[in-house]
Amino acid sequence: MKTLTPQIQLEPAQFNALAEEAKKRQRSVDELLGDFVKEYLDELTILNRRSETDFMSIVGLGNSSASEVSENHDKYLGEAVANEQLR
């Protein structure tokens, strides 16, 4: 796999913290940053899939064997609103 080498600017404290963590993990700073980017992008992918799944979970919620609901939905909605106002 071809890799790119981006140039980034870090504050000295940020670089020192990364260097210390990289040493603990026996990795280079470059490898550690690559690991962090991969983890972040993997998490984004999971979150995006989850939100698509959550959105699609509402599809078909109104399925019913009662065929007149689609014809009388205004009536049923009005009754629901009226009942709610009586409470």
C-alpha distance (Angstrom), angle and dihedral (degrees) to the residues before:
residue distance angle dihedral
M1 . . .
K2 3.77 . .
T3 3.79 114.0 .
L4 3.76 131.3 -158.8
T5 3.78 125.8 -142.4
P6 3.78 110.6 -140.7
Q7 3.76 121.9 -166.6
I8 3.79 114.0 -129.0
Q9 3.77 133.0 177.7
L10 3.79 120.1 -134.5
E11 3.74 132.7 178.9
P12 3.81 112.2 -111.6
A13 3.81 91.3 -110.0
Q14 3.81 90.8 52.4
F15 3.79 92.7 49.7
N16 3.81 92.3 46.1
A17 3.80 91.5 50.9
L18 3.81 90.9 48.8
A19 3.80 91.7 47.2
E20 3.80 90.5 50.7
E21 3.83 92.1 49.1
A22 3.80 91.3 45.9
K23 3.80 90.1 52.7
K24 3.83 90.8 51.0
R25 3.80 90.0 51.8
Q26 3.81 93.1 42.0
R27 3.81 90.5 -121.3
S28 3.78 133.8 120.8
V29 3.79 119.3 -107.4
D30 3.81 88.1 -110.9
E31 3.80 91.5 53.4
L32 3.79 91.8 46.3
L33 3.80 92.0 51.4
G34 3.80 89.7 47.8
D35 3.81 89.4 51.7
F36 3.81 90.9 50.3
V37 3.80 92.5 49.6
K38 3.81 91.6 48.7
E39 3.82 92.3 49.2
Y40 3.81 90.9 48.2
L41 3.81 93.8 49.3
D42 3.81 91.9 45.5
E43 3.81 89.3 52.6
L44 3.81 91.2 49.1
T45 3.80 90.0 52.1
I46 3.80 91.3 50.9
L47 3.82 91.8 47.8
N48 3.80 91.8 48.6
R49 3.80 91.8 50.1
R50 3.79 90.8 46.7
S51 3.81 92.6 51.8
E52 3.82 90.6 48.5
T53 3.80 89.5 50.0
D54 3.81 92.0 47.2
F55 3.80 90.9 50.5
M56 3.80 93.0 47.5
S57 3.81 90.9 49.5
I58 3.81 89.6 79.0
V59 3.79 92.3 59.7
G60 3.78 109.1 107.9
L61 3.80 96.5 12.1
G62 3.78 89.9 126.2
N63 3.77 95.2 54.5
S64 3.77 109.7 130.4
S65 3.76 138.7 158.8
A66 3.81 88.3 -129.9
S67 3.78 103.4 98.3
E68 3.80 97.5 -172.6
V69 3.81 93.1 64.9
S70 3.78 92.2 83.8
E71 3.79 90.2 49.8
N72 3.83 96.0 45.1
H73 3.80 101.0 33.7
D74 3.84 92.8 120.1
K75 3.80 90.5 54.7
Y76 3.81 92.7 48.8
L77 3.79 92.2 45.8
G78 3.81 90.8 50.6
E79 3.79 91.0 50.1
A80 3.80 91.2 49.6
V81 3.81 91.8 50.7
A82 3.80 91.8 46.6
N83 3.81 91.7 49.8
E84 3.79 90.3 48.7
Q85 3.81 91.6 53.0
L86 3.80 91.5 51.5
R87 3.80 92.1 59.9
